[in-house]
Amino acid sequence: MDFCKNLEMAQDILPLAIATVPMQPWETPYNAATALKQGTIFPCLDKPFYVTGGEKHA
């Protein structure tokens, strides 16, 4: 079977996906220098980054 035929069959069988994404509350963003260093302008999205083995790297 070709790809298009498989896709048509899948559309008949599989339900549509529904994404649920929580609302992000507004908060005062970081200043530009801090945002560049942290990789985000929003403090609530500023999460720790672990490279390997559970070691914390800044």
N, CA, C and O atoms as CSV, one atom per row, in Angstrom:
chain,resi,resn,atom,element,x,y,z
A,1,MET,N,N,0.835,-1.199,0.000
A,1,MET,CA,C,0.000,0.000,0.000
A,1,MET,C,C,0.871,1.251,0.000
A,1,MET,O,O,1.935,1.290,0.618
A,2,ASP,N,N,0.409,2.232,-0.682
A,2,ASP,CA,C,1.171,3.471,-0.690
A,2,ASP,C,C,0.805,4.337,0.527
A,2,ASP,O,O,-0.173,4.069,1.224
A,3,PHE,N,N,1.595,5.356,0.757
A,3,PHE,CA,C,1.438,6.207,1.944
A,3,PHE,C,C,0.055,6.856,2.012
A,3,PHE,O,O,-0.559,6.894,3.078
A,4,CYS,N,N,-0.434,7.362,0.888
A,4,CYS,CA,C,-1.727,8.062,0.888
A,4,CYS,C,C,-2.867,7.127,1.272
A,4,CYS,O,O,-3.778,7.521,2.001
A,5,LYS,N,N,-2.819,5.904,0.790
A,5,LYS,CA,C,-3.865,4.945,1.119
A,5,LYS,C,C,-3.836,4.624,2.613
A,5,LYS,O,O,-4.888,4.539,3.247
A,6,ASN,N,N,-2.625,4.443,3.184
A,6,ASN,CA,C,-2.490,4.192,4.622
A,6,ASN,C,C,-3.019,5.368,5.433
A,6,ASN,O,O,-3.671,5.176,6.459
A,7,LEU,N,N,-2.740,6.571,4.979
A,7,LEU,CA,C,-3.198,7.771,5.676
A,7,LEU,C,C,-4.720,7.858,5.653
A,7,LEU,O,O,-5.336,8.202,6.661
A,8,GLU,N,N,-5.321,7.552,4.528
A,8,GLU,CA,C,-6.783,7.575,4.429
A,8,GLU,C,C,-7.406,6.556,5.378
A,8,GLU,O,O,-8.412,6.848,6.024
A,9,MET,N,N,-6.822,5.371,5.468
A,9,MET,CA,C,-7.336,4.338,6.361
A,9,MET,C,C,-7.196,4.783,7.818
A,9,MET,O,O,-8.107,4.576,8.620
A,10,ALA,N,N,-6.070,5.388,8.158
A,10,ALA,CA,C,-5.837,5.838,9.531
A,10,ALA,C,C,-6.842,6.919,9.919
A,10,ALA,O,O,-7.323,6.935,11.052
A,11,GLN,N,N,-7.159,7.810,9.004
A,11,GLN,CA,C,-8.117,8.874,9.300
A,11,GLN,C,C,-9.497,8.315,9.591
A,11,GLN,O,O,-10.253,8.901,10.367
A,12,ASP,N,N,-9.831,7.199,8.984
A,12,ASP,CA,C,-11.134,6.578,9.216
A,12,ASP,C,C,-11.179,5.868,10.568
A,12,ASP,O,O,-12.251,5.739,11.160
A,13,ILE,N,N,-10.045,5.414,11.056
A,13,ILE,CA,C,-9.994,4.595,12.269
A,13,ILE,C,C,-9.650,5.398,13.525
A,13,ILE,O,O,-10.270,5.218,14.572
A,14,LEU,N,N,-8.668,6.275,13.413
A,14,LEU,CA,C,-8.144,6.974,14.582
A,14,LEU,C,C,-8.932,8.239,14.897
A,14,LEU,O,O,-9.302,8.974,13.982
A,15,PRO,N,N,-9.197,8.507,16.172
A,15,PRO,CA,C,-9.870,9.755,16.545
A,15,PRO,C,C,-8.896,10.931,16.470
A,15,PRO,O,O,-7.678,10.750,16.473
A,16,LEU,N,N,-9.451,12.118,16.403
A,16,LEU,CA,C,-8.614,13.318,16.434
A,16,LEU,C,C,-7.993,13.483,17.813
A,16,LEU,O,O,-8.587,13.097,18.820
A,17,ALA,N,N,-6.820,14.047,17.853
A,17,ALA,CA,C,-6.164,14.317,19.127
A,17,ALA,C,C,-6.657,15.650,19.678
A,17,ALA,O,O,-6.970,16.571,18.923
A,18,ILE,N,N,-6.719,15.738,20.988
A,18,ILE,CA,C,-7.111,16.978,21.642
A,18,ILE,C,C,-5.985,17.371,22.593
A,18,ILE,O,O,-5.689,16.654,23.549
A,19,ALA,N,N,-5.370,18.501,22.323
A,19,ALA,CA,C,-4.292,18.978,23.180
A,19,ALA,C,C,-4.871,19.847,24.291
A,19,ALA,O,O,-5.715,20.708,24.043
A,20,THR,N,N,-4.419,19.616,25.493
A,20,THR,CA,C,-4.813,20.483,26.602
A,20,THR,C,C,-3.554,21.165,27.120
A,20,THR,O,O,-2.612,20.516,27.573
A,21,VAL,N,N,-3.564,22.470,27.043
A,21,VAL,CA,C,-2.411,23.266,27.445
A,21,VAL,C,C,-2.883,24.261,28.498
A,21,VAL,O,O,-3.764,25.078,28.230
A,22,PRO,N,N,-2.301,24.197,29.697
A,22,PRO,CA,C,-2.747,25.132,30.726
A,22,PRO,C,C,-2.384,26.574,30.363
A,22,PRO,O,O,-1.370,26.842,29.719
A,23,MET,N,N,-3.236,27.476,30.794
A,23,MET,CA,C,-2.968,28.894,30.563
A,23,MET,C,C,-1.765,29.332,31.397
A,23,MET,O,O,-1.614,28.929,32.550
A,24,GLN,N,N,-0.930,30.147,30.807
A,24,GLN,CA,C,0.213,30.690,31.526
A,24,GLN,C,C,-0.205,32.048,32.090
A,24,GLN,O,O,-0.531,32.966,31.337
A,25,PRO,N,N,-0.194,32.169,33.413
A,25,PRO,CA,C,-0.576,33.471,33.982
A,25,PRO,C,C,0.462,34.536,33.635
A,25,PRO,O,O,1.656,34.254,33.538
A,26,TRP,N,N,-0.017,35.758,33.453
A,26,TRP,CA,C,0.903,36.858,33.143
A,26,TRP,C,C,1.702,37.195,34.383
A,26,TRP,O,O,1.165,37.239,35.490
A,27,GLU,N,N,2.978,37.429,34.193
A,27,GLU,CA,C,3.832,37.904,35.266
A,27,GLU,C,C,4.842,38.866,34.672
A,27,GLU,O,O,5.073,38.869,33.463
A,28,THR,N,N,5.432,39.668,35.508
A,28,THR,CA,C,6.419,40.633,35.047
A,28,THR,C,C,7.618,39.890,34.472
A,28,THR,O,O,8.228,39.077,35.166
A,29,PRO,N,N,7.965,40.158,33.211
A,29,PRO,CA,C,9.086,39.446,32.605
A,29,PRO,C,C,10.432,39.934,33.143
A,29,PRO,O,O,10.555,41.021,33.706
A,30,TYR,N,N,11.437,39.070,32.940
A,30,TYR,CA,C,12.806,39.451,33.282
A,30,TYR,C,C,13.243,40.638,32.431
A,30,TYR,O,O,12.683,40.887,31.364
A,31,ASN,N,N,14.235,41.360,32.907
A,31,ASN,CA,C,14.841,42.392,32.062
A,31,ASN,C,C,15.645,41.681,30.967
A,31,ASN,O,O,15.882,40.476,31.062
A,32,ALA,N,N,16.062,42.407,29.941
A,32,ALA,CA,C,16.700,41.806,28.767
A,32,ALA,C,C,17.960,41.017,29.117
A,32,ALA,O,O,18.155,39.918,28.599
A,33,ALA,N,N,18.811,41.550,29.979
A,33,ALA,CA,C,20.068,40.873,30.320
A,33,ALA,C,C,19.801,39.541,31.031
A,33,ALA,O,O,20.424,38.529,30.710
A,34,THR,N,N,18.891,39.544,31.978
A,34,THR,CA,C,18.553,38.314,32.703
A,34,THR,C,C,17.883,37.314,31.770
A,34,THR,O,O,18.174,36.119,31.828
A,35,ALA,N,N,16.991,37.794,30.915
A,35,ALA,CA,C,16.290,36.917,29.980
A,35,ALA,C,C,17.270,36.212,29.045
A,35,ALA,O,O,17.123,35.016,28.792
A,36,LEU,N,N,18.258,36.927,28.532
A,36,LEU,CA,C,19.253,36.307,27.660
A,36,LEU,C,C,20.065,35.254,28.411
A,36,LEU,O,O,20.382,34.199,27.860
A,37,LYS,N,N,20.397,35.541,29.653
A,37,LYS,CA,C,21.186,34.593,30.445
A,37,LYS,C,C,20.378,33.345,30.782
A,37,LYS,O,O,20.903,32.232,30.729
A,38,GLN,N,N,19.105,33.521,31.127
A,38,GLN,CA,C,18.263,32.410,31.564
A,38,GLN,C,C,17.609,31.660,30.403
A,38,GLN,O,O,17.192,30.514,30.569
A,39,GLY,N,N,17.515,32.288,29.237
A,39,GLY,CA,C,16.893,31.636,28.080
A,39,GLY,C,C,15.393,31.789,28.015
A,39,GLY,O,O,14.752,31.148,27.182
A,40,THR,N,N,14.810,32.610,28.861
A,40,THR,CA,C,13.368,32.875,28.841
A,40,THR,C,C,13.116,34.241,29.467
A,40,THR,O,O,13.893,34.709,30.300
A,41,ILE,N,N,12.028,34.868,29.058
A,41,ILE,CA,C,11.689,36.145,29.684
A,41,ILE,C,C,10.754,35.956,30.871
A,41,ILE,O,O,10.543,36.885,31.651
A,42,PHE,N,N,10.188,34.747,31.012
A,42,PHE,CA,C,9.214,34.520,32.075
A,42,PHE,C,C,9.814,33.727,33.234
A,42,PHE,O,O,10.295,32.612,33.029
A,43,PRO,N,N,9.796,34.279,34.442
A,43,PRO,CA,C,10.357,33.575,35.598
A,43,PRO,C,C,9.738,32.196,35.847
A,43,PRO,O,O,10.445,31.287,36.280
A,44,CYS,N,N,8.440,32.016,35.587
A,44,CYS,CA,C,7.821,30.715,35.853
A,44,CYS,C,C,8.297,29.636,34.882
A,44,CYS,O,O,8.120,28.448,35.152
A,45,LEU,N,N,8.894,30.025,33.763
A,45,LEU,CA,C,9.431,29.052,32.813
A,45,LEU,C,C,10.922,28.814,33.014
A,45,LEU,O,O,11.531,28.025,32.292
A,46,ASP,N,N,11.500,29.484,33.981
A,46,ASP,CA,C,12.934,29.371,34.260
A,46,ASP,C,C,13.161,28.121,35.115
A,46,ASP,O,O,13.101,28.182,36.343
A,47,LYS,N,N,13.419,26.994,34.458
A,47,LYS,CA,C,13.582,25.710,35.128
A,47,LYS,C,C,15.060,25.306,35.110
A,47,LYS,O,O,15.810,25.751,34.241
A,48,PRO,N,N,15.482,24.469,36.059
A,48,PRO,CA,C,16.868,24.006,36.056
A,48,PRO,C,C,17.157,23.121,34.844
A,48,PRO,O,O,16.265,22.432,34.349
A,49,PHE,N,N,18.384,23.141,34.375
A,49,PHE,CA,C,18.800,22.339,33.231
A,49,PHE,C,C,19.798,21.294,33.696
A,49,PHE,O,O,20.846,21.627,34.249
A,50,TYR,N,N,19.470,20.029,33.470
A,50,TYR,CA,C,20.342,18.923,33.850
A,50,TYR,C,C,20.900,18.292,32.574
A,50,TYR,O,O,20.139,17.813,31.734
A,51,VAL,N,N,22.222,18.290,32.428
A,51,VAL,CA,C,22.839,17.759,31.229
A,51,VAL,C,C,22.814,16.240,31.241
A,51,VAL,O,O,22.154,15.632,30.397
A,52,THR,N,N,23.514,15.614,32.173
A,52,THR,CA,C,23.521,14.156,32.286
A,52,THR,C,C,23.734,13.769,33.743
A,52,THR,O,O,24.305,14.532,34.523
A,53,GLY,N,N,23.282,12.604,34.092
A,53,GLY,CA,C,23.553,12.056,35.403
A,53,GLY,C,C,22.966,12.817,36.567
A,53,GLY,O,O,23.374,12.600,37.708
A,54,GLY,N,N,22.020,13.703,36.315
A,54,GLY,CA,C,21.376,14.420,37.397
A,54,GLY,C,C,22.202,15.541,38.002
A,54,GLY,O,O,21.859,16.062,39.064
A,55,GLU,N,N,23.285,15.915,37.339
A,55,GLU,CA,C,24.102,17.011,37.859
A,55,GLU,C,C,23.513,18.342,37.403
A,55,GLU,O,O,23.161,18.495,36.233
A,56,LYS,N,N,23.406,19.282,38.292
A,56,LYS,CA,C,22.855,20.589,37.949
A,56,LYS,C,C,23.933,21.459,37.324
A,56,LYS,O,O,25.016,21.616,37.889
A,57,HIS,N,N,23.641,22.022,36.168
A,57,HIS,CA,C,24.557,22.939,35.466
A,57,HIS,C,C,23.843,24.265,35.266
A,57,HIS,O,O,22.668,24.297,34.899
A,58,ALA,N,N,24.540,25.338,35.503
A,58,ALA,CA,C,23.913,26.652,35.364
A,58,ALA,C,C,24.085,27.206,34.028
A,58,ALA,O,O,23.613,28.309,33.752
